[in-house]
Amino acid sequence: MKIAVLVKEVPDTYGDRKLNLETGLADRSASEAVLDEIGERALEVALSYKDGSDGTEVTVISMAPDTATATIRKGLAMGADNAVHVSDEELLGADLGLTAEVLAAAIRRGGFDLVVTGNVSTDGNGGMIPAMLGEHLDFPHVTGLTSVEISDGKVAGTRGVEGGKQEVSAQLPAVISITEALPEARFPNFKGIMAAKKKPFEVISLSDLEVDANDQSTARSIMVTVAEKPPREAGEKIVDEGNGGADLAEYLIKNRLA
């Protein structure tokens, strides 16, 4: 079985995150760049299956700047067999539509049986890529899984819903997305880190995928304005001098909070 896992370089969750007010893009120099944790958990799903299934090949795929090589290589150190890095200057500021189109093209050329992703990245928080990939690839997509079971020709799992859970499944090839309910990723050991340096690492561009980032026939989203979040203002104090309850009720009604 050939499994593709989508991983993404993001600013460290615990660092400062800022937007560049000139470009509207995330200022990636503001904090350390790391592999998104949800992507690591997705990789753990694939590697756990590989551990007990001979003949399984796991590929990490990422669309990222050319500076992301070391971050992506962590996936190889964890146990992936090879990596595909899509890097092109025309992808700077790509919207969800272009991102999905590019990733689908990269997946298509690899002939994968299963695509595993996280449900939402910690930087863009779009949460739409798994479903969009399913549409581009014409694969069934099973999203938001809290457990995953991969078998020959089929993938199944549990999805949490309001008031209960759903048991869902799909025939392969398929796209699945997982949540943080899945186990944390394994930590790369020294042997894995050294082996990662010798594993195949392919860097490709839009021309390799035959994708036109400037195709005017396809709708794209653009950011027209960006502004810094205003400082938080002090709240209004209500001093109870016997009529505090009435004053509070009036405030709630005035601000349409009641």
Backbone hydrogen bonds in HBPLUS format (Angstrom, degrees):
<---DONOR---> <-ACCEPTOR-->    atom                        ^
c    i                          cat <-CA-CA->   ^        H-A-AA   ^      H-
h    n   atom  resd res      DA  || num        DHA   H-A  angle D-A-AA Bond
n    s   type  num  typ     dist DA aas  dist angle  dist       angle   num
A0057-GLU N   A0001-MET O   2.86 MM  56  6.30 161.7  1.89 163.1 169.1     1
A0113-ASP N   A0002-LYS O   2.82 MM 111  5.36 152.3  1.90 141.5 150.5     2
A0114-LEU N   A0002-LYS O   3.31 MM 112  6.71 152.0  2.39 154.6 157.2     3
A0003-ILE N   A0057-GLU O   2.82 MM  54  6.14 171.2  1.83 169.9 173.0     4
A0059-THR N   A0003-ILE O   2.86 MM  56  6.24 164.0  1.88 165.1 170.5     5
A0004-ALA N   A0114-LEU O   2.86 MM 110  6.27 164.5  1.88 163.8 167.2     6
A0116-VAL N   A0004-ALA O   2.80 MM 112  6.23 162.9  1.83 163.5 169.3     7
A0005-VAL N   A0059-THR O   2.80 MM  54  6.14 159.6  1.84 163.3 167.4     8
A0061-ILE N   A0005-VAL O   2.89 MM  56  6.07 159.5  1.93 151.4 154.5     9
A0006-LEU N   A0116-VAL O   3.07 MM 110  6.51 156.3  2.13 158.9 166.3    10
A0007-VAL N   A0061-ILE O   3.04 MM  54  6.15 161.6  2.07 150.7 155.5    11
A0036-ASP N   A0008-LYS O   2.87 MM  28  5.67 169.1  1.88 172.3 176.0    12
A0010-VAL N   A0034-VAL O   2.83 MM  24  5.57 164.2  1.86 165.1 168.8    13
A0034-VAL N   A0010-VAL O   2.86 MM  24  5.57 169.4  1.87 165.7 167.1    14
A0012-ASP N   A0032-GLU O   2.71 MM  20  5.45 143.7  1.84 163.0 174.9    15
A0015-GLY N   A0012-ASP O   2.99 MM   3  5.23 164.6  2.01 112.6 117.4    16
A0027-ASP N   A0018-LYS O   2.77 MM   9  5.52 178.6  1.77 153.4 152.9    17
A0020-ASN N   A0025-LEU O   2.72 MM   5  5.46 174.4  1.72 170.3 170.1    18
A0024-GLY N   A0020-ASN O   2.66 MM   4  5.27 152.4  1.73 157.8 164.9    19
A0030-ALA N   A0027-ASP O   3.20 MM   3  5.71 164.8  2.22 112.9 117.4    20
A0039-GLY N   A0036-ASP O   3.01 MM   3  5.32 127.2  2.30 105.2 119.0    21
A0040-GLU N   A0036-ASP O   3.09 MM   4  6.52 146.3  2.21 147.4 157.6    22
A0041-ARG N   A0037-GLU O   2.99 MM   4  6.34 151.5  2.07 148.5 155.9    23
A0042-ALA N   A0038-ILE O   3.03 MM   4  6.27 147.9  2.14 137.1 145.8    24
A0043-LEU N   A0039-GLY O   2.95 MM   4  6.23 152.3  2.03 143.8 151.1    25
A0044-GLU N   A0040-GLU O   2.91 MM   4  6.22 146.7  2.03 142.7 152.2    26
A0045-VAL N   A0041-ARG O   3.11 MM   4  6.45 145.6  2.24 143.3 151.1    27
A0046-ALA N   A0042-ALA O   3.33 MM   4  6.74 157.1  2.39 146.1 150.6    28
A0047-LEU N   A0043-LEU O   2.86 MM   4  6.12 163.1  1.89 155.6 160.9    29
A0048-SER N   A0044-GLU O   2.85 MM   4  5.86 155.2  1.91 147.0 153.1    30
A0049-TYR N   A0045-VAL O   3.28 MM   4  6.50 153.2  2.35 140.8 147.1    31
A0050-LYS N   A0046-ALA O   2.95 MM   4  6.21 156.3  2.00 145.6 153.0    32
A0051-ASP N   A0047-LEU O   2.87 MM   4  6.08 148.7  1.97 147.5 154.8    33
A0052-GLY N   A0049-TYR O   3.20 MM   3  5.68 139.7  2.37 107.9 117.2    34
A0053-SER N   A0050-LYS O   3.10 MM   3  4.93 163.9  2.13 104.2 109.3    35
A0081-ASP N   A0058-VAL O   2.80 MM  23  5.42 145.1  1.92 143.4 154.7    36
A0060-VAL N   A0082-ASN O   3.05 MM  22  6.55 158.6  2.10 154.4 155.6    37
A0084-VAL N   A0060-VAL O   2.83 MM  24  6.28 153.4  1.90 160.3 167.8    38
A0062-SER N   A0084-VAL O   2.99 MM  22  6.46 155.6  2.05 164.4 171.9    39
A0086-VAL N   A0062-SER O   2.79 MM  24  6.11 166.4  1.81 161.7 165.0    40
A0064-ALA N   A0086-VAL O   3.05 MM  22  6.33 148.1  2.15 154.7 164.0    41
A0068-ALA N   A0065-PRO O   3.07 MM   3  5.72 166.2  2.09 124.0 125.6    42
A0072-ILE N   A0068-ALA O   3.00 MM   4  6.23 166.4  2.02 166.0 169.4    43
A0073-ARG N   A0069-THR O   2.91 MM   4  6.07 152.9  1.99 150.6 159.0    44
A0074-LYS N   A0071-THR O   3.18 MM   3  5.52 149.9  2.27 103.4 112.1    45
A0075-GLY N   A0072-ILE O   2.94 MM   3  5.73 144.8  2.07 120.9 128.1    46
A0076-LEU N   A0073-ARG O   2.98 MM   3  5.11 125.9  2.28  98.9 112.9    47
A0077-ALA N   A0073-ARG O   3.03 MM   4  6.46 152.2  2.11 148.0 156.2    48
A0078-MET N   A0074-LYS O   2.92 MM   4  6.23 137.7  2.11 145.3 157.0    49
A0080-ALA N   A0075-GLY O   3.13 MM   5  5.88 164.2  2.16 149.3 145.2    50
A0079-GLY N   A0076-LEU O   3.07 MM   3  5.20 135.5  2.27  97.4 109.8    51
A0083-ALA N   A0200-PRO O   3.03 MM 117  6.39 149.7  2.13 142.3 151.8    52
A0202-GLU N   A0083-ALA O   2.89 MM 119  6.14 164.7  1.92 156.4 151.2    53
A0085-HIS N   A0202-GLU O   2.72 MM 117  6.06 169.2  1.73 167.8 171.5    54
A0204-ILE N   A0085-HIS O   2.92 MM 119  6.23 157.0  1.97 147.6 154.5    55
A0087-SER N   A0204-ILE O   2.96 MM 117  6.25 161.9  1.99 174.4 177.1    56
A0091-LEU N   A0088-ASP O   2.98 MM   3  5.57 164.6  2.00 119.4 124.2    57
A0092-LEU N   A0089-GLU O   3.24 MM   3  5.71 168.1  2.26 115.1 117.2    58
A0094-ALA N   A0091-LEU O   2.99 MM   3  5.09 147.2  2.10 138.5 129.8    59
A0099-THR N   A0095-ASP O   2.97 MM   4  6.10 163.1  2.00 154.4 160.0    60
A0100-ALA N   A0096-LEU O   2.89 MM   4  6.01 164.0  1.92 150.5 154.1    61
A0101-GLU N   A0097-GLY O   3.05 MM   4  6.24 156.9  2.11 143.7 150.5    62
A0102-VAL N   A0098-LEU O   2.94 MM   4  6.13 160.9  1.97 153.7 157.9    63
A0103-LEU N   A0099-THR O   2.97 MM   4  6.15 171.4  1.97 155.2 157.8    64
A0104-ALA N   A0100-ALA O   2.90 MM   4  5.91 158.1  1.95 146.7 153.2    65
A0105-ALA N   A0101-GLU O   3.10 MM   4  6.26 151.2  2.19 139.4 146.8    66
A0106-ALA N   A0102-VAL O   3.03 MM   4  6.35 153.4  2.10 149.0 156.3    67
A0107-ILE N   A0103-LEU O   2.90 MM   4  6.14 153.2  1.97 147.8 155.4    68
A0108-ARG N   A0104-ALA O   2.83 MM   4  5.94 158.0  1.87 147.8 154.3    69
A0109-ARG N   A0105-ALA O   3.23 MM   4  6.40 154.4  2.30 143.5 148.0    70
A0110-GLY N   A0107-ILE O   3.03 MM   3  5.30 145.0  2.15 105.0 115.7    71
A0111-GLY N   A0108-ARG O   3.35 MM   3  5.54 153.3  2.43 103.5 110.5    72
A0174-ALA N   A0113-ASP O   3.24 MM  61  6.78 138.9  2.42 138.0 146.3    73
A0115-VAL N   A0174-ALA O   2.96 MM  59  6.34 151.9  2.04 154.2 162.3    74
A0176-ILE N   A0115-VAL O   2.86 MM  61  6.24 163.3  1.89 168.0 172.8    75
A0117-THR N   A0176-ILE O   2.97 MM  59  6.31 148.9  2.07 148.6 158.5    76
A0178-ILE N   A0117-THR O   2.92 MM  61  6.43 148.7  2.02 147.7 154.9    77
A0119-ASN N   A0178-ILE O   2.90 MM  59  5.40 127.3  2.19 170.1 155.2    78
A0132-MET N   A0128-MET O   3.07 MM   4  6.22 161.9  2.10 158.3 163.9    79
A0133-LEU N   A0129-ILE O   2.85 MM   4  5.99 153.1  1.92 158.2 164.8    80
A0134-GLY N   A0130-PRO O   3.11 MM   4  6.40 155.8  2.17 144.7 150.9    81
A0135-GLU N   A0131-ALA O   3.15 MM   4  6.48 149.4  2.25 144.6 152.0    82
A0136-HIS N   A0132-MET O   3.00 MM   4  6.28 163.6  2.02 150.4 154.5    83
A0137-LEU N   A0133-LEU O   2.86 MM   4  5.96 164.6  1.88 158.7 162.5    84
A0138-ASP N   A0134-GLY O   2.85 MM   4  5.52 120.9  2.21 131.9 145.7    85
A0139-PHE N   A0134-GLY O   2.96 MM   5  4.75 145.1  2.08 133.7 142.1    86
A0175-VAL N   A0140-PRO O   2.95 MM  35  6.32 161.4  1.99 157.3 162.5    87
A0142-VAL N   A0175-VAL O   2.84 MM  33  6.34 153.7  1.91 158.6 165.6    88
A0177-SER N   A0142-VAL O   3.13 MM  35  6.64 146.3  2.25 139.8 143.4    89
A0145-LEU N   A0177-SER O   2.95 MM  32  6.24 174.3  1.95 148.8 147.1    90
A0179-THR N   A0145-LEU O   2.96 MM  34  5.86 148.1  2.06 167.7 157.6    91
A0146-THR N   A0158-THR O   2.65 MM  12  5.51 166.8  1.67 163.3 168.0    92
A0158-THR N   A0147-SER O   3.24 MM  11  5.23 143.2  2.38 119.9 128.0    93
A0149-GLU N   A0156-ALA O   2.74 MM   7  5.14 157.7  1.79 152.2 149.6    94
A0156-ALA N   A0149-GLU O   2.86 MM   7  5.14 158.8  1.91 147.0 154.1    95
A0151-SER N   A0154-LYS O   2.89 MM   3  5.29 172.4  1.89 166.0 163.7    96
A0154-LYS N   A0151-SER O   3.22 MM   3  5.29 174.9  2.22 117.5 119.1    97
A0172-LEU N   A0153-GLY O   3.15 MM  19  5.16 165.2  2.17 115.4 117.0    98
A0155-VAL N   A0170-ALA O   2.99 MM  15  5.57 162.1  2.02 163.2 168.8    99
A0170-ALA N   A0155-VAL O   2.88 MM  15  5.57 147.5  1.98 159.6 169.3   100
A0157-GLY N   A0168-VAL O   2.89 MM  11  5.55 149.1  1.99 160.7 160.8   101
A0168-VAL N   A0157-GLY O   2.92 MM  11  5.55 161.6  1.95 157.2 162.5   102
A0159-ARG N   A0166-GLN O   2.83 MM   7  5.06 160.1  1.87 147.2 153.8   103
A0166-GLN N   A0159-ARG O   2.74 MM   7  5.06 159.9  1.78 148.3 155.4   104
A0161-VAL N   A0164-GLY O   3.08 MM   3  5.42 169.6  2.09 131.4 133.1   105
A0164-GLY N   A0161-VAL O   3.05 MM   3  5.42 164.9  2.08 134.5 131.5   106
A0182-LEU N   A0179-THR O   3.25 MM   3  6.18 174.2  2.26 123.0 124.6   107
A0193-ILE N   A0189-ASN O   2.96 MM   4  6.25 155.3  2.02 155.1 162.5   108
A0194-MET N   A0190-PHE O   3.02 MM   4  6.25 160.4  2.06 152.2 156.5   109
A0195-ALA N   A0191-LYS O   2.94 MM   4  6.10 156.5  2.00 145.8 153.0   110
A0196-ALA N   A0192-GLY O   2.94 MM   4  6.01 142.9  2.08 141.4 150.7   111
A0197-LYS N   A0194-MET O   3.32 MM   3  5.71 144.7  2.45 104.5 112.8   112
A0198-LYS N   A0195-ALA O   3.03 MM   3  5.61 155.2  2.09 115.5 122.6   113
A0199-LYS N   A0196-ALA O   3.34 MM   3  5.22 154.9  2.41  98.1 105.2   114
A0208-ASP N   A0205-SER O   3.12 MM   3  5.35 128.2  2.40 100.7 113.5   115
A0209-LEU N   A0206-LEU O   3.06 MM   3  5.08 126.9  2.36  95.3 109.4   116
A0210-GLU N   A0206-LEU O   2.83 MM   4  5.90 113.4  2.28 140.1 158.4   117
A0211-VAL N   A0206-LEU O   3.15 MM   5  5.31 165.6  2.17 141.9 145.8   118
A0215-ASP N   A0212-ASP O   3.35 MM   3  5.41 154.7  2.41 114.6 111.6   119
A0218-THR N   A0215-ASP O   3.32 MM   3  5.86 167.1  2.33 113.6 117.4   120
A0247-ASP N   A0243-ASN O   2.99 MM   4  6.27 159.3  2.03 154.7 161.2   121
A0248-LEU N   A0244-GLY O   2.88 MM   4  6.04 157.3  1.93 150.6 156.6   122
A0249-ALA N   A0245-GLY O   2.98 MM   4  6.19 160.5  2.02 146.4 151.7   123
A0250-GLU N   A0246-ALA O   2.93 MM   4  6.12 155.7  1.99 145.8 152.5   124
A0251-TYR N   A0247-ASP O   2.95 MM   4  6.20 152.7  2.03 144.5 151.8   125
A0252-LEU N   A0248-LEU O   2.98 MM   4  6.26 160.2  2.02 152.6 157.4   126
A0253-ILE N   A0249-ALA O   2.99 MM   4  6.21 158.6  2.04 148.6 154.4   127
A0254-LYS N   A0250-GLU O   2.90 MM   4  6.03 162.5  1.93 148.7 153.9   128
A0255-ASN N   A0251-TYR O   3.07 MM   4  6.22 150.0  2.16 145.7 152.7   129
A0257-LEU N   A0252-LEU O   2.72 MM   5  4.81 170.3  1.73 156.6 155.1   130
A0256-ARG N   A0253-ILE O   3.07 MM   3  4.90 160.2  2.11 104.3 108.1   131
